[in-house]
Amino acid sequence: MNHIGQSMKELTFLKSVHLDFSDCPEITAKGFENLGKGLENLGFLQSLNLNFKKYYPGGVIDFDDPAAKKITDECLNNLGKTLQRLDSLQSLLLNFAACWEITDLGLNHLSQSLQKLNSLKSIDINFQMCPKLTNNSLKSFSKALRLKPLQSINLAFGQLR
């Protein structure tokens, strides 16, 4: 993710970015920070699609997969710090399905950042199969979005505790 962040610094006029990290087992919080530095330079960015969902052959989930444990609350915090600076962002798609280490704290960081996105019109976020999230996550997320003039919303949380 370090190289991607560096590359985006040169592409300042991009309006849409779609990045798929679903098969990147070495993602770290530092990688999220570097990705953020690249995204921050995209002053015209209107649409952002980031996929971190881990795909498993035959649909069988490996709960011991170390890659599924790399995306943590710190990663969401770093991403949130970046998102809140993207003033022109209108559409956001984040897929964190099957990221085992995300907790209510991480989602709360992300929620607080989304509150600062005044241009946001469409949001699609997937946190299915994130076993450490509770109903409190959904409450905090709903609270963060209720003041937004959203035209489209799709939230997938799956089974919450």
N, C-alpha and C positions, 0 to 999 in steps of 0.2 A: 504494500500500500504506500510505501515511502516514495517509490518511483512514480506512482500515479499522481500523488499530491504534487510532486515536483513538475510533472508534465502539465498539469492543469494550470499552473501559474502562467504559462505561456498562452493559454486559450481563453483569454479574458472575456471574449464576446459570446461564449457559448450560452444558449438559452435552455438547453435540455441536456441532462446527464443521466445515463443509465449504466450502473456498474454492478456486476454480478460477482460476488465473493463467495458463492456457495461451495466452491471446491478449493478454498484457500485455508488450509489447516493452521497456518502460522499467523493468523490475525492477532494483534495485540492492542492494548490501550494506546501504546505509542503510535501504532499504525493508524488508529482512528484520529489521533492528534495530527499526524502528518497529512492524512486525507483532508482533514478540516482546513489546514493551512492552504491547501490547493483550492478547495471549494470557496474559501473566503475571497479569493481573487476574481471570482466569477460574478461581477457586479450586475450582469443582466440575466442571471439564472432564474428561470421561471418554473422549471420542472426538474425534480430530483427523484430518482428511483435507485434505491440501494437494496440489494438482495444479499442477505447473510444466511438464508435458510440452508440447512444442511440436508442434502438429498441422500437417501440410502437406497442401495440396490434392492429391488423387490419390495420396497416399502418397509423393510424390517429395521426398526430403530435400534441403534447400538448405544445403550445408555453409558457405556464405558468409553465412548469415542472422545479422545482428548480435544479434538477440534471443536466439539460442541460446548466445551467448557472454557474456551478462550474468550468468548464475548461476555463481558462482565458489566457490572454497574459503572465502572470507570470508563468503559468504552462508550456507554450511553451518555455519560456526563460529558465526555469529550465531543461527541457528536452534537449534543445539545448546545454546547458553547458555540459551535460553528453555525448551526441552524439559526440561532437567534440573530445572527449578523447578516443573513441572506434576505435583505429587505424586499427584493422583487419576487421571491419564491411564491408561486401560486398553487403548485401541485406537488405533493409529497407522498411517495410510496416507500415504506420501510418494511422489510420482511426479516423478522428475527425468529421465525418459527424454529423450534427445537434448539434453542440456545439455553442450556440448562442453568447457567449461572446468573441470569438476569433476575433481579428481585424488585420488590416494590420501590426501594430506594432509587435504583437506576431509572425506572419508569417515571418516578416523581421528578428526577432531574430533567428528563426529556420533556415531560409535561410542562414544566415551568418555562422551558425554552420555547415551546410551541406557542405559549401565550404571547410572546413578543413578535410573532410573525403576523403583521397586520394585513399583508396581501394574500395570505393563504386562503384558497377557495376550495381545494379538494385535498382530502387526506385519506390514505389507505395504509393501515398499519396492521401487521400480523405478528402476534405474540403467542400463537398456538404452541402447545407442547413446551411451555416454559414453566416447569413445575414449581418454581419458587415464587411465582406471582400469586397474589391473593385478590379478593374482592376489593380491597383497599386500593389496589392499582387502578382498577376500572373507575372507581369513584374519583380518584385524583385526576385521572385522565379526562373524564367527563367534565369535571369542574373546569379544567384548563381550556376545554374547547367550547364551552357553552356560550361564551361571549364573542366567538368568532363568527363572521358572516359567511360560513361555509355553504357551498352549493352541493357538495358531495362528501359523504363520509362512509368509510368502511373500516370497521375495527374488528379484528378476529383475535379473541383471547382464549378460546377453548375452555378447558376445565380449570376453574380457579378455586383456590382453597378459601 
